[in-house]
Amino acid sequence: MTKKQRYFALLEQIHFPLWIIKDFSWFIALNYDASASYFKYVSILFAIPTISISIYLIFTEKRTFLLFGHVLLAIWLLANTLWMVTELFYHEAKIVSLLFFSMGAILVPFFTIMIVKDFKKTSQHPLE
């Protein structure tokens, strides 16, 4: 594995803990008044690098199979973040959030079909 591939793999792995911290902070901000204002900003703080990494992964991925997965995750993360902003800061972004969630839900069957086709074509795991 080259240095660039290791860096890319590291970003893919860092992406998920950042997302979890963002969602955890969101949960705390909504459910515990004493720390709500602090955790509102923590959730936004962690949303920024999480979305940035998602976008970076989209523009640097060369394999179509993985690119589609990164696009799907980025759309879902954007919807999730818009929903979070709506709840935490009382901005009306629910309709935009619904749009992103719907796009993600519509892409899931296409992603599944793509996995099955690639698997049948190569008779092996699509990442190999």
C-alpha positions as CSV (number, residue, x, y, z in Angstrom):
1,M,0.0,0.0,0.0
2,T,1.4,3.4,-1.0
3,K,1.7,6.4,1.3
4,K,-1.2,8.0,-0.6
5,Q,-3.4,4.9,-0.2
6,R,-2.7,4.8,3.5
7,Y,-3.6,8.4,3.9
8,F,-6.8,7.9,2.0
9,A,-7.7,4.9,4.1
10,L,-6.9,6.9,7.3
11,L,-9.3,9.6,6.1
12,E,-12.0,7.0,5.5
13,Q,-11.6,5.7,9.0
14,I,-11.5,9.1,10.7
15,H,-14.7,10.1,8.9
16,F,-16.9,7.8,11.1
17,P,-15.7,8.8,14.6
18,L,-16.1,12.4,13.7
19,W,-19.6,11.7,12.6
20,I,-20.3,9.9,15.8
21,I,-19.0,12.8,17.9
22,K,-21.1,15.2,15.9
23,D,-24.3,13.1,16.5
24,F,-23.4,12.5,20.2
25,S,-23.0,16.3,20.7
26,W,-26.3,16.9,19.0
27,F,-28.0,14.4,21.3
28,I,-26.5,16.0,24.4
29,A,-27.4,19.5,23.2
30,L,-31.1,18.5,22.7
31,N,-31.5,16.5,25.9
32,Y,-29.4,18.2,28.6
33,D,-30.1,21.8,29.1
34,A,-27.1,22.6,31.3
35,S,-24.6,21.9,28.5
36,A,-26.9,22.5,25.5
37,S,-25.3,25.7,24.3
38,Y,-21.8,24.3,24.5
39,F,-22.7,21.1,22.7
40,K,-24.5,22.9,19.9
41,Y,-21.3,24.4,18.8
42,V,-19.3,21.2,19.3
43,S,-21.7,19.4,17.0
44,I,-21.2,22.1,14.3
45,L,-17.4,22.0,14.9
46,F,-17.4,18.3,14.2
47,A,-19.8,18.5,11.3
48,I,-17.4,20.7,9.3
49,P,-14.4,18.3,9.1
50,T,-16.8,15.3,8.6
51,I,-18.4,17.0,5.6
52,S,-15.1,18.2,4.3
53,I,-13.6,14.7,4.4
54,S,-16.7,13.3,2.6
55,I,-16.3,15.8,-0.2
56,Y,-12.5,15.2,-0.4
57,L,-13.1,11.4,-0.6
58,I,-15.6,12.0,-3.5
59,F,-13.1,14.1,-5.5
60,T,-10.1,11.9,-4.9
61,E,-11.6,8.4,-5.4
62,K,-10.9,6.8,-8.8
63,R,-12.8,3.6,-8.4
64,T,-16.4,4.0,-9.4
65,F,-17.7,1.5,-6.9
66,L,-16.2,3.3,-3.9
67,L,-16.9,6.7,-5.4
68,F,-20.6,5.9,-5.4
69,G,-20.4,4.9,-1.8
70,H,-18.7,8.1,-0.9
71,V,-21.4,10.1,-2.7
72,L,-24.1,8.2,-0.9
73,L,-22.5,8.9,2.5
74,A,-21.9,12.5,1.7
75,I,-25.6,13.1,0.8
76,W,-26.7,11.3,3.9
77,L,-24.3,13.3,6.1
78,L,-25.5,16.6,4.5
79,A,-29.1,15.7,5.2
80,N,-28.2,14.7,8.8
81,T,-26.3,17.9,9.4
82,L,-29.1,20.1,8.0
83,W,-31.6,18.3,10.3
84,M,-29.2,18.9,13.2
85,V,-29.0,22.6,12.4
86,T,-32.8,22.8,12.1
87,E,-33.2,21.2,15.6
88,L,-30.4,23.0,17.4
89,F,-30.7,26.5,15.9
90,Y,-34.3,26.6,14.9
91,H,-33.6,27.3,11.2
92,E,-36.1,26.0,8.8
93,A,-34.0,23.6,6.8
94,K,-36.2,20.5,7.1
95,I,-37.4,20.5,3.5
96,V,-33.8,20.7,2.2
97,S,-32.8,18.0,4.7
98,L,-35.7,15.9,3.4
99,L,-34.5,16.5,-0.2
100,F,-31.0,15.1,0.7
101,F,-32.4,12.1,2.6
102,S,-34.7,11.3,-0.4
103,M,-31.7,11.5,-2.8
104,G,-29.8,9.1,-0.6
105,A,-32.8,6.7,-0.3
106,I,-33.3,6.8,-4.1
107,L,-29.6,6.1,-4.7
108,V,-29.5,3.0,-2.4
109,P,-31.2,0.6,-4.9
110,F,-28.8,1.8,-7.7
111,F,-25.8,1.3,-5.4
112,T,-27.1,-2.2,-4.6
113,I,-27.6,-3.0,-8.3
114,M,-24.1,-1.7,-9.0
115,I,-22.6,-4.0,-6.3
116,V,-24.4,-7.1,-7.7
117,K,-23.4,-6.3,-11.3
118,D,-19.8,-5.8,-10.3
119,F,-19.7,-8.9,-8.2
120,K,-21.2,-11.0,-11.1
121,K,-18.8,-9.5,-13.6
122,T,-15.6,-10.1,-11.6
123,S,-16.8,-13.2,-9.6
124,Q,-15.0,-11.7,-6.6
125,H,-15.2,-8.9,-4.1
126,P,-15.6,-5.5,-5.9
127,L,-12.7,-4.0,-4.1
128,E,-10.1,-6.6,-5.2
